[in-house]
């Protein structure tokens, strides 16, 4: 769960978005959902408390507009709609359970608009705990925008269907065929963390060689060793290897040797979407 509070200030022909607060709480709803199909009462209560605390923080900051979105775990939870209704009654926050395609659009349409890359050929890859969102633009046309139930938490618990993995592989290969000057853009906490601990901080991205090296090294370490060597939180140390497996696979399928890391995410996209609306 993330709460991002930002201030939008128009300046000349652009808008500056200043982060005032970012709160992150690793509830991992997917641990329940991807194994049992629903959210258990313990995590449901933790989610409720989280949303109540978020509301108080927003009140302190005087937030004028907000949007709350739930993604893969809540999409798959048999009791997701019921929990959303409970939260609306008890906290006053209405949560939108968005589709994978909506999730991808919020992140990438906003980034394309701000970066002035409407004509660029770019494959956006967002890896989360429950799903991977892929969006491909070429010459201003959206060639691919889809969500696949391949995520780090699912992989940790052996809950990724091999057929879905093959479907994602086929979608990437089919979509990039014949494209020239393709760039791959990565988002998500894991790729951001890998970028921050790498020696590529001034390049704006990571090469496949660097990602392969990280995968080889981290796969050979225990979770505790990963935490110690790279000062990682436990939940990050647990999922960083599955994330690397996804990113390196996509680069291989797209025959691309590097990935750009602009540090964008769903929360950033929501902020910008609210402003532009």
WOCOR-V537000 format. One record per residue. RES is the residue in three letters. SS is DSSP state (a for helix, b for strand, c for the rest). NEAR is the number of other ideal C-beta (glycine too) atoms within 8 Angstrom. D_FIRST is the distance of its C-alpha to the first C-alpha in whole Angstrom. Layout:
RES | SS | NEAR | D_FIRST
RES | SS | NEAR | D_FIRST
//
This chain:
UNK | c | 9 | 0
UNK | b | 8 | 4
UNK | b | 10 | 7
UNK | b | 11 | 10
UNK | b | 11 | 13
UNK | b | 9 | 16
UNK | b | 6 | 20
UNK | b | 9 | 22
UNK | b | 8 | 26
UNK | b | 7 | 28
UNK | b | 6 | 31
UNK | c | 4 | 34
UNK | c | 2 | 33
UNK | b | 6 | 29
UNK | b | 8 | 26
UNK | b | 8 | 24
UNK | b | 12 | 21
UNK | b | 7 | 20
UNK | b | 8 | 17
UNK | b | 7 | 17
UNK | b | 9 | 14
UNK | b | 9 | 10
UNK | b | 8 | 8
UNK | b | 6 | 6
UNK | c | 7 | 5
UNK | c | 7 | 6
UNK | c | 9 | 7
UNK | c | 9 | 8
UNK | a | 12 | 9
UNK | a | 13 | 12
UNK | a | 10 | 14
UNK | a | 13 | 15
UNK | a | 15 | 15
UNK | a | 12 | 17
UNK | a | 8 | 19
UNK | a | 6 | 20
UNK | c | 7 | 19
UNK | c | 9 | 17
UNK | c | 14 | 15
UNK | c | 8 | 16
UNK | a | 5 | 17
UNK | a | 6 | 15
UNK | a | 13 | 12
UNK | a | 12 | 13
UNK | a | 8 | 14
UNK | a | 9 | 11
UNK | a | 14 | 8
UNK | a | 12 | 11
UNK | a | 8 | 11
UNK | a | 11 | 8
UNK | a | 13 | 9
UNK | a | 10 | 12
UNK | a | 8 | 12
UNK | a | 12 | 10
UNK | a | 11 | 13
UNK | a | 8 | 15
UNK | a | 12 | 14
UNK | a | 11 | 15
UNK | a | 8 | 18
UNK | a | 6 | 19
UNK | a | 9 | 19
UNK | c | 5 | 20
UNK | c | 8 | 18
UNK | c | 3 | 20
UNK | c | 5 | 18
UNK | c | 6 | 15
UNK | c | 8 | 13
UNK | b | 9 | 10
UNK | b | 12 | 10
UNK | b | 12 | 9
UNK | c | 14 | 10
UNK | a | 14 | 12
UNK | a | 17 | 12
UNK | a | 15 | 12
UNK | a | 13 | 15
UNK | a | 11 | 17
UNK | c | 14 | 16
UNK | c | 5 | 19
UNK | c | 9 | 18
UNK | a | 14 | 15
UNK | a | 7 | 17
UNK | a | 7 | 18
UNK | a | 13 | 15
UNK | a | 13 | 14
UNK | a | 8 | 18
UNK | a | 10 | 17
UNK | a | 13 | 14
UNK | a | 11 | 16
UNK | a | 6 | 19
UNK | a | 7 | 18
UNK | a | 10 | 15
UNK | c | 4 | 17
UNK | c | 10 | 14
UNK | c | 6 | 15
UNK | b | 12 | 12
UNK | b | 8 | 14
UNK | b | 11 | 14
UNK | c | 10 | 15
UNK | c | 7 | 17
UNK | a | 13 | 17
UNK | a | 10 | 20
UNK | a | 8 | 18
UNK | a | 16 | 15
UNK | a | 16 | 18
UNK | a | 10 | 20
UNK | a | 14 | 17
UNK | a | 18 | 17
UNK | a | 13 | 20
UNK | a | 9 | 22
UNK | a | 14 | 21
UNK | a | 14 | 22
UNK | a | 12 | 25
UNK | a | 9 | 26
UNK | a | 7 | 25
UNK | a | 7 | 27
UNK | c | 5 | 30
UNK | c | 9 | 30
UNK | c | 8 | 31
UNK | c | 5 | 34
UNK | c | 8 | 32
UNK | c | 10 | 32
UNK | b | 12 | 28
UNK | b | 17 | 26
UNK | b | 16 | 22
UNK | b | 15 | 20
UNK | b | 14 | 16
UNK | b | 14 | 15
UNK | c | 12 | 12
UNK | c | 11 | 11
UNK | c | 15 | 13
UNK | c | 13 | 15
UNK | b | 14 | 17
UNK | b | 16 | 18
UNK | b | 18 | 21
UNK | b | 13 | 23
UNK | b | 13 | 27
UNK | b | 16 | 29
UNK | b | 8 | 33
UNK | c | 6 | 35
UNK | c | 6 | 33
UNK | b | 6 | 32
UNK | b | 7 | 29
UNK | b | 7 | 30
UNK | b | 10 | 27
UNK | b | 9 | 24
UNK | b | 10 | 23
UNK | b | 13 | 20
UNK | b | 14 | 20
UNK | c | 12 | 19
UNK | c | 12 | 19
UNK | c | 16 | 16
UNK | a | 14 | 15
UNK | a | 15 | 14
UNK | a | 14 | 17
UNK | a | 13 | 20
UNK | a | 9 | 19
UNK | c | 9 | 20
UNK | c | 5 | 23
UNK | c | 9 | 21
UNK | c | 11 | 22
UNK | c | 7 | 25
UNK | a | 6 | 28
UNK | a | 6 | 29
UNK | a | 11 | 26
UNK | a | 11 | 26
UNK | a | 8 | 29
UNK | a | 9 | 28
UNK | a | 13 | 26
UNK | a | 10 | 29
UNK | a | 8 | 31
UNK | a | 12 | 29
UNK | a | 13 | 29
UNK | a | 10 | 33
UNK | a | 7 | 34
UNK | a | 12 | 32
UNK | a | 13 | 33
UNK | c | 6 | 36
UNK | c | 4 | 39
UNK | c | 9 | 37
UNK | c | 5 | 38
UNK | c | 5 | 36
UNK | c | 11 | 32
UNK | b | 10 | 29
UNK | b | 15 | 26
UNK | b | 15 | 23
UNK | b | 13 | 20
UNK | b | 15 | 16
UNK | c | 11 | 13
UNK | a | 7 | 12
UNK | a | 14 | 15
UNK | a | 15 | 18
UNK | a | 11 | 17
UNK | a | 11 | 17
UNK | a | 14 | 20
UNK | a | 13 | 22
UNK | a | 7 | 21
UNK | a | 6 | 23
UNK | c | 10 | 26
UNK | c | 3 | 29
UNK | c | 11 | 28
UNK | c | 7 | 27
UNK | c | 4 | 29
UNK | c | 6 | 30
UNK | c | 7 | 26
UNK | b | 10 | 26
UNK | b | 15 | 26
UNK | b | 9 | 29
UNK | a | 13 | 29
UNK | a | 7 | 32
UNK | a | 10 | 29
UNK | a | 15 | 26
UNK | a | 9 | 29
UNK | a | 8 | 30
UNK | a | 11 | 26
UNK | a | 12 | 26
UNK | a | 8 | 29
UNK | a | 8 | 29
UNK | a | 11 | 25
UNK | a | 7 | 26
UNK | c | 5 | 29
UNK | c | 9 | 27
UNK | c | 5 | 26
UNK | a | 9 | 22
UNK | a | 7 | 23
UNK | a | 8 | 26
UNK | a | 13 | 23
UNK | a | 12 | 21
UNK | a | 7 | 24
UNK | a | 7 | 26
UNK | a | 8 | 23
UNK | c | 5 | 21
UNK | c | 10 | 18
UNK | c | 7 | 15
UNK | a | 8 | 16
UNK | a | 8 | 13
UNK | a | 11 | 14
UNK | a | 13 | 17
UNK | a | 8 | 17
UNK | a | 13 | 16
UNK | a | 15 | 18
UNK | a | 9 | 21
UNK | a | 11 | 20
UNK | a | 13 | 18
UNK | a | 14 | 22
UNK | a | 10 | 23
UNK | a | 14 | 22
UNK | a | 15 | 22
UNK | a | 12 | 26
UNK | a | 9 | 27
UNK | a | 15 | 26
UNK | a | 14 | 28
UNK | a | 8 | 31
UNK | a | 10 | 31
UNK | a | 12 | 31
UNK | c | 5 | 34
UNK | c | 11 | 32
UNK | c | 6 | 32
UNK | b | 10 | 29
UNK | b | 15 | 26
UNK | b | 10 | 25
UNK | c | 14 | 21
UNK | c | 9 | 21
UNK | c | 7 | 17
UNK | c | 10 | 16
UNK | c | 11 | 13
UNK | a | 11 | 11
UNK | a | 9 | 10
UNK | a | 12 | 14
UNK | a | 15 | 15
UNK | a | 12 | 14
UNK | a | 12 | 15
UNK | a | 11 | 19
UNK | a | 11 | 19
UNK | a | 10 | 19
UNK | a | 9 | 22
UNK | a | 7 | 24
UNK | c | 4 | 24
//
